[in-house]
Amino acid sequence: MQRRDFLRLTVLTPLAALSSRLVAGTAASGMPVERMPDGQSHRLELSSQHFLLDGRPFQIRSGEMHPIRIPAEYWRHRIRMAKAMGLNTIAIYLMWNALESAPGIFDLKSGNRDFVRFIKLCQEEGMWVYLRPGPYVCGEWDFGGLPPYLLRHPDVRVRDKGDPDYMAAVRRYLDAVAPHIAPLMVGRGGPILMVQVENEYASFGHDLDYLKLLRSMWQERGIEGPFSISDGLGQIQKQQTYLPGAVLGLDGDTDFEAAQKIAGEAPVWIGEGYPGWLTHWGDKDFARGDYAGTLRQLLEQGRSFNLYVVHGGTNFGFGAGANAKDDYSHFEPVITSYDYGAPIDERGAATPDYHAFRKLFAAHAQRPLPEVPATPPVIRFAPVTPVAHASLWDNLPQATPVRAPQANELLFAQDHGLVLYRRKIHGEGGALTIDGARDYATVFSDGLYVDAVSRVENPRLRKGSRVDLPRGKGKSALVDILVDSFGHVGFGQAMADRKGIVGSIRLDENVLEHWDVCSLPLDDGFIRQLKPVVSAPSRAGIFFKATIRLDQLGDSYIDMARWTKGYLWINGHLLGRYWNLGPQQRLYCPASWLRRGDNELLVFDMHQTVAAPIEGVTSLHA
């Protein structure tokens, strides 16, 4: 989706000049022609600025949701919720980096990665699919969906047809997914109506030949289209990156008349209409939206559209991305929840917007809408106080000596998690300045916590990258800098957002060299090998563990309001990040990740040495 706030338009521009075209987009009865995927071959044509399905006008009423953000056990429920609201199409991103964890290592089947199964469920439920497979998607996802392993190439230029490393990876990705997509296209009896080429490219570059190359690469692999692009109208006008013959999707804009002048005879539609918005760590509150007025006009005029999003889901694990200005300043990491203020909330419940939108759809429907599915059950559990399980400092791997700091991706081929920089400093303390700490660091002197620095610019955080080390009397001190990372920037020009420390470390303006560096990726392998503590540790950097016993199962929100900053696992599943900076204080836990009887909670906190209670509650908001 578009990051730029100025694209959040909610008022349609006058369309009187297009009235004759709108009439042509409806059936003789004045109602949109309805078709449902039935396993037979169909044809979506782009003709006279309209969508034609099997030769008859067709209105795409789409809502976006992303399989990787939804527990697979709930896929059918969420699809049914979208259908009951009045939609006929589901739009989905494929997050490349969720499917290829390392070069050539693909997983298209496990958990919520099985996008083929999701698409087939859409077809079973009578819903068409609008596929947005990237390679770049944005979506507030880590690195915009690109695999962070690309950042292991020091000079890589992503989204650039002239970069051999990037394009080799793109070809490998398309080779892996295209054979699964081709049989699901509408012309072969599948539900996929059209495929988007890249995403919001005009907000990044101006090389139209790059988009043409991607389209030809899909075609070479058996995907004949139709194809679409989606972007802000102003960006397309400026960069002149309209892909000839493609459906033109407007993101956050409704100036169809101006867009049609660019698209010629190809249809123009709302590629992304925003009923809600994203939320960053440090925002005052969760973002909301107001789209009812725009939706009413779209329905009255027979316009095709895609709601971004109808259901957001959750940035489980390390999935949450980040935004920044093009010079890497004003870093804004995305919270773990992707609730987005969407009509269907994070755990699948209908919101007031859902019911308002459903009334609008019902007023324009040819037949009664399906009943709204029941919301999955939700449970509480009583407060439990974890105990210290392991100390990070007892589980340090062998250090790698470096002369100067290097990014995690370059030094360790590490995409996420923590990294530790360690060095003895002789003489008195002083002002320690950490340039390029990405993204949050705690500093210790001889094992004692000194201070923290954060890349997030927020009035509630201390500004600057300087930490005052305690003054000694000619002694040496062991300085530890523990760096935690958020997601990689996924929008704009700041795409080489490598993690760790990417600048110099100085003491009273003197550059400090020769550091010992430890890789701490917090992945499954690292967590499994943790050595338990013998006695209660007193130094921050502790893994805490608790057992909760459940007699019944249901979704829950785990309240972390009394903790500081870190990560939470349940039964080995990483729910995501928490941070008392807010506004999110509760992490969604799906019922499918719980079990009757004993359940294991594991917490890693960057600051706390004393555990606080944790409890299960029934909603994201207090």
N, C-alpha and C positions, 0 to 999 in steps of 0.2 A: 504494500500500500504506500501511498505518498506520505512522506514525513512532514512536508511543509504545511504549517498551520494555515497559511493563507489560501490553501486549496479546499478548506472546509466550507464550501458554499452550500447553502440549503434553499436557495430561492431560484426557481427556473426563470430563464430569460424569455421574453415574448416569442411566441412561435406561430403567430397568425399566418406568416408567410408559408408555413409548412403544413397548413391544414389539409391540403389535398393529399399530401404524402401520408399523413396520419390516417386518413380514411382508407388509403390503399393498404395500410398495415393491419386492417381488421377484416373479419368475415362479414358477409352480407347482413348478419344479425346485429352487427356492431360489437360483437364480443370477440376476443382473441380466439383463434383456432387452436384447439387443444389436440396434442398428440402425446402418446406415452410410449416409452421404449418397450418393445414387445419381442425382441430377439430377431426381428425381421430387418432387412436392409432398408434404410431410409436415406434421404438426401436433404442436407441443409444447403440451400443455395443463397448466395448473396446477389440479389437482383434489384435494380431500381431503388437502391438505398434501403432495402428491407431484407429481413430474414424470411425465407420461404422454406417450409418443411414439406417435402413431397409436392412442391408446386403451389402450396397454399400459404398465406401470410401466417407468421408465427411470432408470438411475443415471448421472449425469454424473460422469465421472472426468477432470477437466480439469487441464492444466498450462499455466502462462502463459509466453509468450515474446513479444518485441516486435520486429516486423520492422525498425524503425528502428535497433535495436541489433545487427542481424545483417547481414553482407554478403549481398546478394540471391542471390549464387551458392551460398550455404549454406542457404537457406531450406528446400529440400526435405530436405536431410540432417537438419536439426534437427527437422523435423516427423516424419520417420521414426524418429529417436531417441526422441521422446516416445511414438510409437505402440508401438515395440518394448519400452518400459518397461512398457506396459500401459494407457496412457491412451486415451480415445476422443474427447477434445475438446481444442482449443487455445484458450486465452484470450489476447486481444491488446488492448493499449491502442493507440489512435491518438493520437499526439502532435500536437495542433493546430499548435503552433509549428514543427514540422518540415514541415508541409504548406503553411502560409501565412507566408512570410518577411516580408512587408510588407502593409499593408491592401489586400486584393483581389488580391494576387500569389500564386497557388496553383501548387504543383507536386505533382501526384498520380501522377506517372509515373516520374521519374528515380530511378536507383539503388534504394535500399531504401525509397523512399517509396510504391511502387506496392502499396498494401495490398490492392487488389482482386486482383492477381496472387497475393499471399500466401494470401488466403482461398481462391482457386480451387485453389491447390496443396494446401491442407488437404483440400479436397473430393476432389481426385484421389487423395490418399493415404488416403481413407476416414476422415477426421477431421472431427468437428463443430467449430463455432466459437462461442465466447462472446465477443461484441464489446463492448468498453469504450471508446467513442469520446469520452468527456468530455462537455462541453468541458474540464472540469478532470479530470486523472487522478492527480496526485501522481507516483507512480512514481519518485521521486528524480531526475526529469528537470527540466531548467531551467524554473523558474517553474511547476512542476507541469503542464507541457504548454500553458499559456496563452501566447499570443504576447507577448513583452516589449514590442512596440510599444504595447500598452495603457498601459504606464507613461509614455508620452509625454503622456498626459492628466494634468495635475497632480493632479486630485482624483478620479481613477477609483476606483470601488469594484467590484472583481472579485467574481464569484459573488454578484451582487446584482441582482435583477430590476428594481430601481428606478434603476439607473444606465444612462442612455441610450447612452453610448458603449460600455459593455461589452455590452449586449444587442444593439446594432446589429452588433457584431463577431460575436457568437454566431450571429445569424441568417445572416450572410454565410457563416460556417463550415458551418452545417447545410445551407444552400442548395448549398454546393459538394460536400459528401460524401454527403448523403442519396440523391441519384439513383444513386450507385454502390453504396450499401448495400442499397437496397430490392430489387433483383433477386436479391440473394444471401441473402435471408431464407428460412427453411426452408419457409414456405408457398408460395414461388415456385420451389422446386426447388434452392435454395441450401443451404449448410451452416450458416448462422448460426441458432442456436437461440434466442438472446435477446440483448437489448441493455441494457446498464447505463445508468441515468440519472445523470449526473454521477459523483462518487466521494467517498465518505467525507465527505459534506456535514455530518453531525452533529458531526464534529470541527472544523467551521468555523463553522456558523451554525445557525439554528433556524427559518428561514422555509420551512415546508412548501410554501407556494404557489410558491416558486421551483422546487422539484422538479416540482410539478404542471404549471407552465408549460413546463418543458423537455420533459416527456413529451408534452404536447399539441403542441409544436413539431415533435417527431419524427413524431407521428401525422399532422399536417398535411402532412408531406413524404413520406407513403407508408410509414412504418415503423409497423406496427400492434402490434409487440411479439411475444412477451411481453417485459416489462421487469423489470429488477432494480435493487436498490440494494445497496451493500456498505459496512459500517462496523463499528465496535466496538459491542458490545451496550450497554455502559454509556453511550456517547455517545448512542445512539438513545433509550434510556430517559430520559436527562436532557433532550435537546432535542426529543423527540417529533416526529421527522422521518421516521417510517416512511411510505413512499408507498403508500397503500392499493392493494391488488391486486398489488403488485410482489413478486417473489421477494426474500426477505430473506437477504442474504449476511452471514455473520459473519466478521469479520476478526480472526484471532488468538484466537477464543473458541469454545467448544464447548457452551455452555449452551443446547441446543436447546429444552428445555422452556420456559425463560423467554422465548426468542425467539419460540416458537410462539404464546405468549399475545399477542404484539404482531401477528404476521403473520396470525392467524386461520386461514383455509383455504389461504392461499398457502404454498408450500413454503419451508422454511428449509434452507440448506445452508452449507457452509464457503466463503464468498466468497474468502477468502485464508487458506490454511494455509501456515505458513512452515517449509520444510525448511532454509532458510538465513537470512541477514540481510545488511543493507547494511554497508558500511565507509566511514568518513570519513577524510580526511587527518588524520594525527596519532593515529589509533587505534594501540594497541600491536601489533595483529596483524589479519589478515583475519578477519572474522566467520565463525562456523560455526553449524550447527544440529543438532538431533536430533529427527527427526519420525517415526521408524520406529514407535514405540509408538502414537502417535496415528493414523497411517495404518492400522496393523493393525486398530485398533478401528473406524475408519470403514468399512473394507472388510467386516469381520465384521458390521457393523450395516446395511450397504447404504446408507450415507449418500452423498449427492452432495457433491463437493468440488472446489476449484480450488487446486492447489499454486502458491504464489507464491514463487519462480518455479521452473519445471522447467529453464529455461535463461535465464540473464540476459543474456549478450552483453557489449557494450561501449558506454560513453558516448563515442562518437567525436565529434570536433570540440569544440563548446562545449556538448554535450548534458548533461553532468553537472549536477545540481541541488545544492541545499543545504538544510539545516535550521537553524532558530534558534528561540529562545524568542519568545513573543509580543511582547516588548519589543525584539526584534532582537538581544539578547545571546546569548552561547553559540552563535556562528555555527559551523556544522559543514558544510563543503563535502564533497561526495561524490567519491570517487576516480574515475579514468577507467575502471577495470575495473568491470563490473557482474557479476562472476563470482558473487557473492552466496552462495557456498557451495552452489550449486545442484547437483542430481543430474547434470545435463549441464554440464560446465564451460565456460569462456569460449570455448574453441576447438572445442567440440563433442565432447569426450571423455567417456566414461562414468566417473563417480566411484565409490568404494565405496558411497555412498548409492544410486546408480543401481542397482547390482546387488542391494543389499538390498531396495530398493523393488520391483524387477522380480520377485524371488522371492515377495514378498507378493502382487503382482498375479497372478502365475502360479497361485498357490494358489486364487485366486477366479475364474479365467478359464474361460469356456465352451469355448475352443479354444486350441491352443498359440499363444504369442506369436510375433510375427515375429522373425527373427534380428536381432541388434543390428548396425546398420550399422558399417562400418569407420570409424575416426577419420581425418579428412583428414591427409595427411602434414605433418610439421613439419621445419624445417630450421634449421641454425645458419649464421652467417657470421662470419668472422674479425674481430677488432677492427679498427676503422678510426678514425683521428683526423681530425675535420673541420678545416677552415681557416676563418679569418674571411672572410665573404662580404660583409656589409653592416653598417653601423652605424646603429642607430636614430636617432642624433643627426644623421646626414647625410641623413636621410629624413623630417624633420619637415615636416608641411604648414603652411600659413599658420595662424597662431594667431588665436584668437578672444578679444578682450579682455572680461573680466567683472569686475564690481565685487566680487562674492562668489562662492564656489564654488557650482556647480550640478551636479545629477546628469547623467551622460552622456546618459540617455534624454531629458531635458528640453532639454539644451544642444545636442546633436548628433544626436538620434534614433539613438543608438548603443546597441546591445544588449549587446555583449561586447567583449573586448579591453582595450586600454590607453588611458589618457589622461594627458597631461602638464600639470602646473601649473608656471608659470615666473614668477619675479619677482626684481627686484633688492632687496636688503636693505642699507640704509645703516647705517654704524656697526658696533659690535662685534656678534659673534654672540650666542647665548643659547639659551634653551630653546624649541624650535619644537614646538608642540603641534598635531596634526592631528586634529580631531574628525570622526568619521564617515568615516574612510578605508575604502572598500569596494572591494577587500577586503584588499589588500596593497600597500604602497608602499615604494619605495626613494628615499632623499633624497640629493641631491648639492649640494655647495657649490663653485662655480667649477669644475665638472666632476669634482670628487673625491668619491668615495663616502663618505657619512657613516654612515648606518645605515638600518635598515628597520623598519617597523611592520606589524603584522598584526592583522586582525580575528579570526583564529582564536586562541582561548584554549587554550594548550597549555603544559605545563610545560617543554617543550624550546624554547619561544620566549620572547624577552624581552617582558615584559608592558608595557602602557601604550602611549599614542600620542605620547609625547614623544621628541624627538630633540635632542641637544645639538649645536648648530652650533659650529664652531670659532671661537674668539675671535680677532678681528683687531685692528688698531690704527687704528681710525677709518675703515677702507676699506669700500667696498661689496662685496657678493658676490652672484653670480647663483645663486639657489636654484632647483633643479629637484626637483619631486616627481612621480615616475613611478608611477602607480597601475595595478595589475593587478586584474582581476575574476575571481571564480569564478562559478558559476551562481547564478541568482536563487533565493531561498527558495521552496520549493514546498509547504510544509505549515504549517498553523496560521494565526495572525493576522498574521504578519510578511510579508504579501504585497506590500507597497509597497517592496520591497527594491531600490531604485534603486542604481546603481553610480557609481563615481568618488569624489568627496569631497562629502558631503551635509551637512557641518557647517562650522564656522569653522576658520580657520588662524590661530594666535596665536604671537607671539614675546614671551616673557616676559609673557604674559597680555594683550598688546596685539593686538587683532584686525588682521590684515593684509588689506588690500583691494587691488583692481586687479591682477588676475593675467592673464597670457596663457596660454590653454589650447589644447592641440592634441589633435585626435581621432586615435587610432591603433587602428583596429578590428581589425587583424590578419586581415582577410578576404581573399578571393582577389584582389580588386582591389588592395589595399594590398601584398600580397606580390609580385604581378607587377611592380609599378613600382619595386621596391627598386633603388637605385643602388649598384653594387658599390663596395667600398673600393679606394682606390689603395694605401694602406699599412696595415699591421696596426694596428687601433685599440687603445687602451689603456684605454678607458672602458667599464665594464659597460653592457650593452644592445646586444649583438652578435648578429647572425645568422651562424651557422656552417653550412658546407655540406660534405658528403662524398659520394663516389660509391662504391657497393658493386656489385661485379660478381657476378652469380649465374649458375651453370650449370644449376641446377635450382630449381624453385619449390616452395613449401610455406608453411604458416603459420610465423610466427616471433614471438618476444617480443624486443623491442629493449631492451637493458639500459641504463638511464640512471643507474645507481647512482653514477657518478662525476661527475654534474652536479648543479646546485643547484636551480633552479626555472625552469620555462618551458614551452615548447610544442615538439612534434615533428611534422614533416611527412614523408611518404614519397611521392615522385612526385606531389606536389601535394595529397595527402590529409592532412588534419589528424588525426593519431591521437588527440590529446588533450593533457592537461596531465601534467607530471611534477613531483615535488617531493621533495627528499631528506628531508623530514619523515616520509615513509613513511605507512603500511607498503608501499605500492606503489612499486616501483622499475623495473618492466618494463612496457612497453606492447605490447599485442597488435597484430600486423600481419597481416592476412589475406593469403593467397597471391594473391588476386585483385587486390591493390593493388601487387603486385610484377611484374616482368617479367624474362625472361632477358636477360642482358647488363647494361648499366649502369642503376643505380637511384640516384635522387637523394635524399639525406637533408638536411633543413633543420632546424636547431635555433635557437630563440631562447631565450637564457638571461638572466635578470634580474641575475645576479651575476657570472658567469664572464667573465674576460678572456683566459683561456688554455683552449684546448679540451682535453677529456679523451677517451679512447677510448670508442667505442660498439661493441657487438657484438650479434649475434643469438643468442638462446638458445632452449631448447625448452619452457620452462614459465613460468608466472606467478610461482611461488615459487622462491626460491633453494635 
